[in-house]
Amino acid sequence: MSMECAQLPLAGITVVDLTRVLSGPYCTMMLADMGARVIKIENPDGGDDSRQVGPFVDGESAYFASINRNKESIALDLKDAGDRQVLERMLATADVLVENFRAGVMEKLGFTWEDLHARYPRLVYASISGFGQTGPYRARPAYDMVVQAMGGLMSVTGEAGGNPARVGVSIGDIGAGLYATIGIQSALLKRVQTGLGERVDISMLDCQVALLENPIARYSATGGVPQPLGTRHPSITPFDMFATQDGFIVIAVGNDALFGKLCDALGRSEWAQEDRFATVPARNEHHVALKACLESRLADATTAEWEAILEAAGVPHGPMNTVPQLVSNPHVRARGMILEIGIGDGKALQVAGNPVKFGSTEALSGVRNPPSLDQDRDRLLAEFGG
């Protein structure tokens, strides 16, 4: 283990990873990036389902590669007695088990929380499922879009007056992976005090509800049903995407003092004195008129020119980056947020880095490439094969 790895907060923690596709692998990738040893258990018949999902580079899935770095892989048939024994030996010394089967599958396999907790009391047992281990929907299958719709997220996403839209990334899966990471770390922290592992029960639908903080509170407070608003904020103005001479710029003005700075920067100080624009509630009421005023002025210069002016004025703003612009952005690169990992026949694949930074530790120096199916079999059987 490298010195960098030894300094990471989860160094010394071993995770047995029974997950596949996205929510679970995203969680275990986070744990691995933070120093945990992650042993990925895969189905011998093709492995993680996402290995078959494109796009492909030299026959290898870029989808799989993007979320399975820093992991070891062994193929085990959990219905086979010998393979089950290998898993049992891993669990005897592991700190965390993560699974994202549909509720009830682990019971059928004979690996219930109650059984494993009795035998391995220090083991943290984390389950990620569509609807959780309890409740009337517990046995239902779910995919990302199912919980985006059921969780209300799609009802507030899209252009005003248009059809509902899915968020452009799999926030149903990724949200569950992130909350699972928080839950697992909390359980590990509690174990320091109690010596006992906990059950962590993560429902993708629960996580979508948790992400709906503003619409739920707004509905409760006003009785109005939240609707899609495009890029505009429901209760802060101007907080939106605006057209410039050559593209778009986001301007986010959260209070009256900042609005005054914006007006000064645009050479329109008088707007801040108008009754219809002087306060947040007034600007909310007259948001259509204000957007027309702003865009008529923003049309006089390019996005880059306005960026320089707003930067000097201290007004929160930003361009709408495309993915190519994002991956080449000097700040994003300086923060280590674009990684290159190996894929296919010696090719490089750019993937998102880890946003959690710890002190001066380079979290992902010496990143281990995503494993091929069963890549670590011999070494893991030597360690856990009895």
C-alpha positions in Angstrom: 0.0 0.0 0.0 1.4 3.4 -1.0 2.1 6.2 1.4 -0.7 8.2 -0.2 -3.2 5.3 0.4 -2.0 4.9 4.0 -3.0 8.5 4.7 -6.5 8.2 3.4 -9.3 8.1 6.0 -10.6 4.6 5.1 -7.2 2.9 4.8 -7.4 -0.5 6.6 -11.2 -0.9 5.9 -12.2 -3.9 3.7 -15.4 -3.7 1.7 -17.0 -6.8 0.2 -18.9 -5.5 -2.7 -21.9 -7.5 -4.1 -23.3 -4.6 -6.1 -23.7 -4.1 -9.8 -24.8 -1.5 -12.4 -24.7 2.0 -10.8 -26.0 2.9 -7.3 -23.9 0.3 -5.4 -20.7 0.5 -7.6 -20.9 4.3 -7.3 -20.9 4.0 -3.5 -18.1 1.4 -3.4 -16.0 3.6 -5.8 -16.3 6.5 -3.3 -15.2 4.2 -0.5 -12.3 2.9 -2.6 -11.2 6.4 -3.6 -11.1 7.3 0.1 -8.7 4.4 0.9 -10.9 1.3 1.5 -10.0 -2.0 0.0 -12.9 -3.0 -2.2 -13.3 -6.7 -3.3 -15.9 -6.8 -6.1 -17.8 -10.1 -6.2 -19.2 -10.7 -9.7 -21.5 -13.3 -11.3 -19.4 -15.8 -13.2 -21.9 -15.5 -16.1 -20.7 -12.2 -17.6 -20.1 -10.3 -14.3 -21.5 -6.9 -13.5 -24.4 -6.2 -15.9 -22.9 -2.9 -16.8 -20.0 -4.7 -18.5 -22.5 -5.2 -21.3 -23.6 -1.5 -21.5 -21.9 0.8 -24.1 -20.2 2.8 -25.2 -17.3 0.4 -25.7 -13.6 0.9 -26.2 -11.9 -2.2 -27.7 -14.8 -4.3 -26.5 -14.6 -2.9 -22.9 -17.5 -0.9 -21.4 -16.7 2.7 -20.7 -19.8 2.8 -18.5 -18.4 0.0 -16.3 -14.9 1.6 -16.3 -16.1 5.0 -15.2 -17.4 3.7 -11.8 -15.2 0.6 -11.0 -11.7 1.9 -10.5 -9.6 0.9 -7.5 -11.4 -2.4 -7.0 -10.4 -6.1 -7.1 -12.6 -8.6 -8.9 -13.4 -12.2 -8.3 -16.3 -14.2 -9.9 -18.2 -16.3 -7.3 -21.4 -18.3 -7.8 -23.3 -17.6 -4.6 -25.3 -20.8 -5.0 -22.2 -22.9 -5.1 -21.0 -24.3 -1.7 -17.3 -23.8 -2.4 -17.8 -20.2 -3.6 -20.0 -19.4 -0.6 -17.2 -20.5 1.7 -14.8 -18.1 0.0 -17.3 -15.3 0.6 -17.8 -16.4 4.2 -14.1 -16.2 4.8 -14.0 -12.7 3.4 -16.9 -11.6 5.6 -15.2 -13.0 8.7 -12.5 -10.3 8.4 -14.3 -7.6 6.3 -15.6 -4.3 7.8 -18.4 -3.7 5.3 -20.8 -5.6 3.0 -22.6 -3.6 0.4 -25.4 -5.1 -1.8 -28.0 -3.6 -4.2 -30.2 -6.6 -5.0 -34.0 -6.2 -4.9 -35.3 -6.6 -1.3 -35.6 -10.3 -0.4 -32.8 -11.6 -2.7 -30.2 -11.7 0.1 -32.7 -13.7 2.2 -33.0 -16.2 -0.7 -29.2 -16.5 -0.9 -29.1 -17.2 2.9 -27.2 -14.0 3.7 -29.6 -12.1 5.9 -28.6 -9.2 8.1 -29.7 -11.2 11.2 -27.7 -14.2 10.3 -24.5 -12.3 9.4 -24.8 -10.0 12.3 -24.9 -12.9 14.7 -21.8 -14.5 13.2 -19.8 -11.3 12.3 -21.0 -8.7 14.8 -18.5 -6.0 13.6 -19.7 -6.2 10.0 -21.5 -3.1 8.7 -24.3 -4.4 6.3 -25.5 -1.9 3.7 -28.4 -2.5 1.4 -29.3 -0.2 -1.5 -32.7 -1.0 -3.2 -35.4 0.8 -5.1 -37.8 1.1 -2.2 -35.9 -0.1 0.9 -36.3 -3.1 3.1 -39.7 -2.2 4.6 -42.9 -0.6 3.3 -45.5 -1.7 0.8 -43.3 -1.2 -2.2 -40.3 -3.1 -0.8 -40.4 -6.0 -3.4 -40.8 -3.8 -6.5 -37.9 -3.5 -8.9 -36.7 0.0 -9.8 -34.5 1.8 -12.2 -33.2 5.4 -12.0 -36.0 6.9 -14.2 -38.7 5.1 -12.1 -37.6 6.8 -8.9 -37.0 10.1 -10.6 -40.6 10.0 -11.7 -42.1 8.6 -8.5 -39.9 10.9 -6.3 -41.4 14.1 -7.8 -38.1 15.2 -9.4 -39.4 15.0 -13.0 -42.4 17.0 -12.0 -40.2 20.1 -11.4 -37.6 19.5 -14.2 -38.0 20.9 -17.7 -39.1 24.0 -19.4 -42.0 26.1 -18.0 -45.2 24.9 -19.5 -43.5 21.9 -21.2 -43.5 18.2 -20.5 -41.7 16.8 -17.4 -38.1 15.8 -18.1 -35.6 13.4 -16.6 -32.5 15.0 -15.0 -29.6 14.5 -17.5 -27.7 12.2 -15.2 -28.8 9.1 -13.2 -29.4 11.1 -10.1 -31.8 8.3 -8.8 -28.8 5.9 -8.7 -26.1 8.4 -7.8 -28.1 10.0 -5.0 -28.6 6.5 -3.5 -24.9 5.8 -3.9 -23.9 9.0 -2.1 -26.4 8.6 0.8 -25.2 5.0 1.2 -21.6 6.2 1.4 -22.6 8.6 4.2 -24.6 5.9 6.0 -21.7 3.4 5.8 -19.2 5.9 7.2 -21.6 6.8 10.0 -22.0 3.2 10.9 -18.2 2.7 10.9 -17.9 5.7 13.2 -20.5 4.3 15.5 -18.7 1.0 15.6 -15.7 2.7 17.1 -17.9 3.4 20.1 -20.0 0.2 20.3 -17.8 -2.4 18.6 -20.9 -3.5 16.6 -21.8 -3.2 13.0 -25.1 -1.7 11.9 -27.7 -2.3 9.2 -27.7 0.6 6.6 -31.0 0.5 4.6 -31.0 2.9 1.6 -34.0 3.3 -0.6 -33.5 5.1 -4.0 -37.0 6.6 -3.6 -36.2 7.9 -0.1 -33.1 9.6 -1.5 -35.1 11.3 -4.3 -37.5 12.6 -1.6 -34.5 13.9 0.4 -33.3 15.8 -2.7 -36.7 17.5 -3.1 -36.1 19.7 0.0 -37.3 23.0 -1.6 -40.4 21.8 -3.5 -41.8 19.9 -0.5 -41.3 22.9 1.9 -42.6 25.3 -0.7 -45.8 23.2 -1.3 -46.4 22.9 2.4 -45.9 26.6 3.0 -48.0 27.9 0.0 -50.3 25.1 -1.1 -49.1 25.8 -4.7 -48.0 22.7 -6.7 -44.4 23.2 -7.8 -44.0 23.2 -11.6 -41.0 23.0 -14.0 -39.5 26.5 -14.4 -36.7 25.8 -16.9 -33.5 27.2 -15.4 -35.2 29.9 -13.2 -35.2 29.7 -9.4 -38.7 29.6 -7.9 -38.1 32.2 -5.2 -34.9 34.2 -6.0 -34.6 36.6 -9.0 -32.4 37.1 -11.1 -31.2 33.5 -10.8 -31.4 32.1 -14.3 -29.7 31.5 -17.7 -29.5 34.6 -19.9 -28.7 35.1 -23.6 -25.7 37.1 -24.5 -24.4 38.3 -27.9 -22.9 34.9 -28.7 -24.3 32.4 -26.2 -25.5 32.1 -22.6 -24.4 33.1 -19.2 -25.9 32.1 -15.8 -26.3 35.0 -13.3 -27.2 34.1 -9.7 -28.1 37.1 -7.5 -29.3 36.0 -4.1 -29.9 39.4 -2.4 -30.6 43.1 -2.9 -27.0 44.2 -2.4 -25.8 41.8 -5.1 -28.5 43.1 -7.4 -27.2 46.6 -6.9 -23.7 45.4 -7.9 -25.1 43.7 -11.0 -26.9 46.8 -12.1 -23.8 48.9 -11.6 -21.7 46.4 -13.6 -24.2 46.5 -16.4 -24.2 50.3 -16.4 -27.9 50.3 -15.4 -27.7 51.5 -11.7 -31.2 53.0 -12.0 -32.8 49.5 -12.2 -32.0 48.8 -8.6 -34.1 51.9 -7.6 -37.2 50.9 -9.5 -40.0 49.6 -7.3 -40.6 46.6 -9.4 -36.9 45.5 -9.1 -35.9 46.9 -5.7 -36.5 43.8 -3.5 -36.5 40.0 -3.9 -40.3 39.6 -3.8 -40.7 42.5 -6.3 -38.2 40.9 -8.7 -39.9 37.5 -8.3 -43.2 39.1 -9.3 -41.7 40.9 -12.3 -39.2 38.2 -13.4 -40.4 38.3 -17.0 -39.8 42.0 -17.3 -36.5 41.9 -15.6 -35.2 39.1 -17.8 -36.2 41.1 -20.9 -34.2 44.1 -19.5 -31.2 42.0 -18.7 -31.1 40.2 -22.0 -31.5 43.5 -24.0 -28.3 44.8 -22.2 -26.4 41.4 -22.3 -26.9 41.3 -26.1 -24.4 44.2 -26.3 -21.3 41.9 -25.6 -20.1 38.3 -25.7 -20.3 35.8 -22.8 -16.5 36.1 -22.3 -16.7 39.9 -22.1 -19.6 39.8 -19.5 -17.7 37.1 -17.5 -14.8 39.5 -17.1 -17.1 42.4 -16.1 -19.1 40.3 -13.6 -16.0 38.8 -12.1 -14.5 42.2 -11.4 -17.8 43.3 -9.8 -18.1 40.2 -7.6 -21.4 39.0 -9.1 -21.9 35.2 -9.0 -22.0 34.0 -12.6 -20.8 31.3 -14.9 -20.8 30.2 -18.5 -22.8 27.1 -19.6 -20.0 24.7 -20.3 -20.4 21.8 -22.7 -18.8 18.5 -21.7 -15.7 19.2 -23.9 -15.3 22.6 -22.3 -15.7 21.1 -18.9 -13.0 18.4 -19.3 -10.5 20.9 -20.6 -11.3 23.6 -18.0 -8.1 24.7 -16.2 -9.8 24.9 -12.7 -11.5 21.5 -13.0 -8.1 20.0 -14.1 -6.3 21.8 -11.2 -8.7 20.2 -8.8 -7.9 16.7 -10.1 -11.5 16.2 -11.3 -10.6 14.6 -14.6 -8.8 11.3 -14.3 -7.3 9.2 -17.1 -7.7 5.4 -16.6 -6.7 2.5 -18.8 -9.2 0.8 -21.0 -9.2 -1.6 -23.9 -5.9 -2.2 -25.7 -3.8 0.4 -23.9 -6.2 3.3 -24.5 -6.9 6.2 -22.0 -10.4 7.0 -20.8 -11.3 10.3 -19.2 -13.6 9.9 -16.2 -14.8 12.1 -13.3 -12.5 12.3 -10.3 -13.4 12.3 -6.6 -14.6 15.7 -5.2 -13.8 14.8 -1.6 -10.3 16.2 -0.7 -8.5 15.3 2.5 -5.8 17.7 3.7 -2.8 17.5 1.4 -3.4 13.8 0.4 -3.7 13.1 -3.3 -6.7 10.8 -3.0 -6.3 9.3 -6.5 -2.6 9.3 -7.2 -1.7 5.8 -8.5 -5.4 5.0 -9.4 -5.9 1.3 -10.1 -7.6 0.7 -13.4 -11.1 -1.0 -13.4 -10.6 -4.8 -13.1 -11.4 -7.3 -15.8 -13.9 -10.0 -14.7 -12.2 -12.3 -12.2 -8.9 -10.5 -12.6 -7.8 -11.1 -9.0 -9.0 -14.6 -8.5 -5.7 -16.4 -7.9 -4.5 -13.8 -5.3 -7.9 -13.7 -3.5 -8.2 -17.5 -3.4 -4.7 -17.7 -1.9 -5.9 -15.2 0.7 -9.4 -16.5 1.4 -9.6 -19.9 -0.1 -8.9 -21.9 3.0 
